[in-house]
Amino acid sequence: MFKVASPIVGAILLGTFFLTIYFMSRKRTPIVYVNKLWAVKKEGKATVVAKLILSISVVIVSAQLVVLSGLNIAFSLGVAPILVGAKVIAIGTSLPELTLDLTAVRRGRVQLSIGDILGSNLTNLTLVLGLVFVSSSFAVDMTIFTEILPFLLITTIVFWRFLTKGGVSQVAGIVLIMIYILFQVLI
């Protein structure tokens, strides 16, 4: 097994995040026309603040329930909690992103959906994981990257091909979902 100190891996991930943000901020983006069919309702500040506080409270309570449920599932199945965290909880934390993206696509905001997918994955994989690694002192087992790397490369190539050839169609979405299911089954 090839192990590397986690602060080194964390520094590399953080560097990747900041370089990506720098290059993205320098790139000029085309003007995106907003779909006028969906009118934005004007709400008072008090309503917006109340909804924000309620939403944050629901997210915090839900997160606690998900973690406790995941631990209970792991203990009842007799498996390591990390296995449940890597599969069940990861899927559960992705569901809000999926809901936002489906809503954006239904409203004709495909660019928002793709930007959310790429942005959340970039942030989670580089910034969040980098901060965790920098602040911890364990060694990272690099063999996991050899298992994940083929799927990462395949998914990136397939997604890039779809984007450069006219966008992500329903067939393309099904192909990407099938790659994800295959990844979950094999890893």
C-alpha positions as CSV (number, residue, x, y, z in Angstrom):
1,M,0.0,0.0,0.0
2,F,1.2,3.4,-1.0
3,K,0.4,6.0,1.7
4,V,0.9,9.8,1.7
5,A,0.5,12.2,4.6
6,S,-3.0,13.8,4.5
7,P,-1.7,17.4,4.8
8,I,0.2,16.9,1.5
9,V,-2.8,15.5,-0.3
10,G,-4.9,18.3,1.2
11,A,-2.5,21.0,0.0
12,I,-2.7,19.5,-3.5
13,L,-6.5,19.4,-3.4
14,L,-6.7,23.0,-2.1
15,G,-4.2,24.1,-4.8
16,T,-6.3,22.5,-7.4
17,F,-9.4,24.3,-6.2
18,F,-7.8,27.7,-6.1
19,L,-6.2,27.2,-9.6
20,T,-9.5,26.1,-11.0
21,I,-11.3,29.1,-9.5
22,Y,-8.6,31.4,-10.8
23,F,-8.8,30.1,-14.4
24,M,-12.6,30.0,-14.3
25,S,-12.8,33.6,-13.1
26,R,-10.6,34.8,-16.0
27,K,-12.7,33.1,-18.7
28,R,-15.4,35.2,-20.3
29,T,-18.8,33.7,-20.3
30,P,-21.5,34.3,-22.9
31,I,-24.7,36.1,-22.0
32,V,-27.4,33.7,-20.9
33,Y,-31.0,34.6,-21.7
34,V,-33.4,34.0,-18.9
35,N,-36.7,32.2,-19.7
36,K,-39.4,34.8,-19.2
37,L,-42.1,32.3,-18.7
38,W,-41.2,31.8,-15.0
39,A,-41.8,35.1,-13.2
40,V,-40.1,35.8,-10.0
41,K,-42.4,36.6,-7.1
42,K,-41.5,39.6,-4.9
43,E,-41.5,38.7,-1.2
44,G,-40.9,40.8,1.9
45,K,-37.6,40.6,3.8
46,A,-39.3,39.1,6.8
47,T,-40.7,36.2,4.7
48,V,-37.4,35.5,3.1
49,V,-35.5,35.6,6.4
50,A,-38.2,33.3,8.0
51,K,-37.9,30.8,5.1
52,L,-34.1,30.9,5.4
53,I,-34.1,30.2,9.1
54,L,-36.7,27.4,8.7
55,S,-34.7,25.9,5.8
56,I,-31.4,25.9,7.7
57,S,-33.2,24.4,10.7
58,V,-34.6,21.6,8.6
59,V,-31.3,20.9,7.0
60,I,-29.5,20.7,10.3
61,V,-32.1,18.4,11.9
62,S,-32.2,16.2,8.7
63,A,-28.4,15.9,8.6
64,Q,-28.4,14.7,12.2
65,L,-31.1,12.2,11.4
66,V,-29.3,10.9,8.3
67,V,-26.0,10.4,10.2
68,L,-27.8,8.6,13.1
69,S,-29.8,6.5,10.7
70,G,-26.6,5.6,8.8
71,L,-24.9,4.6,12.0
72,N,-27.8,2.4,13.0
73,I,-27.9,0.8,9.6
74,A,-24.2,0.0,9.8
75,F,-24.4,-1.4,13.3
76,S,-27.5,-3.5,12.5
77,L,-25.8,-4.9,9.3
78,G,-22.6,-5.5,11.2
79,V,-20.5,-3.5,8.7
80,A,-18.1,-0.6,9.2
81,P,-19.9,2.8,9.3
82,I,-17.6,4.1,6.6
83,L,-19.2,1.7,4.1
84,V,-22.6,3.1,4.9
85,G,-21.3,6.6,4.7
86,A,-19.6,6.0,1.4
87,K,-22.8,4.6,-0.2
88,V,-26.1,5.5,1.6
89,I,-25.2,8.8,3.1
90,A,-23.4,10.0,0.0
91,I,-26.6,9.3,-2.0
92,G,-28.7,11.0,0.6
93,T,-26.6,14.2,0.5
94,S,-26.8,14.2,-3.3
95,L,-30.6,14.2,-3.4
96,P,-31.0,18.0,-2.7
97,E,-28.6,18.6,-5.6
98,L,-30.6,16.3,-7.8
99,T,-33.8,18.1,-6.9
100,L,-32.4,21.5,-7.7
101,D,-31.0,20.2,-11.0
102,L,-34.2,18.6,-12.1
103,T,-36.1,21.7,-11.2
104,A,-33.7,23.9,-13.2
105,V,-33.9,21.6,-16.2
106,R,-37.7,21.6,-16.1
107,R,-37.6,25.4,-16.1
108,G,-35.3,25.5,-19.1
109,R,-32.2,26.4,-17.1
110,V,-29.9,23.6,-18.2
111,Q,-26.8,25.8,-17.8
112,L,-27.7,26.3,-14.2
113,S,-28.0,22.5,-13.7
114,I,-24.7,21.7,-15.3
115,G,-23.0,24.5,-13.4
116,D,-24.4,23.3,-10.1
117,I,-23.3,19.7,-10.8
118,L,-19.7,20.7,-11.8
119,G,-19.4,23.4,-9.1
120,S,-20.7,21.2,-6.2
121,N,-18.4,18.3,-7.2
122,L,-15.4,20.6,-7.7
123,T,-16.0,22.2,-4.3
124,N,-16.6,18.9,-2.4
125,L,-13.7,17.0,-4.0
126,T,-11.1,19.8,-3.7
127,L,-12.1,22.4,-1.1
128,V,-14.0,20.4,1.5
129,L,-11.8,17.3,1.2
130,G,-8.7,19.4,1.0
131,L,-9.6,21.2,4.2
132,V,-10.3,17.9,6.0
133,F,-7.0,16.5,4.9
134,V,-5.0,19.6,5.8
135,S,-6.5,19.6,9.3
136,S,-5.9,15.9,10.0
137,S,-2.7,13.9,10.6
138,F,-3.5,10.4,9.2
139,A,-2.0,8.8,6.1
140,V,-4.1,8.6,3.0
141,D,-4.1,5.2,1.3
142,M,-3.5,6.0,-2.3
143,T,-4.8,2.6,-3.5
144,I,-8.3,3.9,-3.4
145,F,-7.4,6.4,-6.1
146,T,-6.4,3.5,-8.4
147,E,-9.9,2.1,-8.0
148,I,-11.7,5.3,-8.5
149,L,-9.5,6.8,-11.3
150,P,-10.8,4.6,-14.2
151,F,-14.4,5.6,-13.4
152,L,-13.4,9.2,-13.0
153,L,-11.7,9.2,-16.4
154,I,-14.5,7.4,-18.2
155,T,-17.1,9.7,-16.7
156,T,-15.1,12.8,-17.6
157,I,-14.5,11.7,-21.2
158,V,-18.1,10.7,-21.7
159,F,-19.5,13.9,-20.1
160,W,-17.1,16.1,-22.1
161,R,-18.0,14.4,-25.3
162,F,-21.7,15.0,-24.7
163,L,-21.1,18.7,-23.8
164,T,-19.0,19.3,-26.9
165,K,-21.4,17.5,-29.3
166,G,-24.6,19.4,-28.5
167,G,-25.4,18.9,-24.8
168,V,-26.6,16.2,-22.5
169,S,-29.6,14.5,-24.0
170,Q,-31.8,11.9,-22.3
171,V,-29.7,9.1,-23.7
172,A,-26.6,10.8,-22.5
173,G,-28.1,11.1,-19.0
174,I,-29.0,7.4,-19.0
175,V,-25.4,6.5,-20.0
176,L,-24.0,8.6,-17.2
177,I,-26.5,7.1,-14.7
178,M,-25.5,3.6,-15.8
179,I,-21.8,4.4,-15.3
180,Y,-22.6,5.6,-11.8
181,I,-24.6,2.5,-11.0
182,L,-21.7,0.4,-12.3
183,F,-19.3,2.3,-10.1
184,Q,-21.5,1.8,-7.1
185,V,-21.7,-1.9,-7.7
186,L,-18.0,-2.5,-8.4
187,I,-16.5,-0.2,-5.8
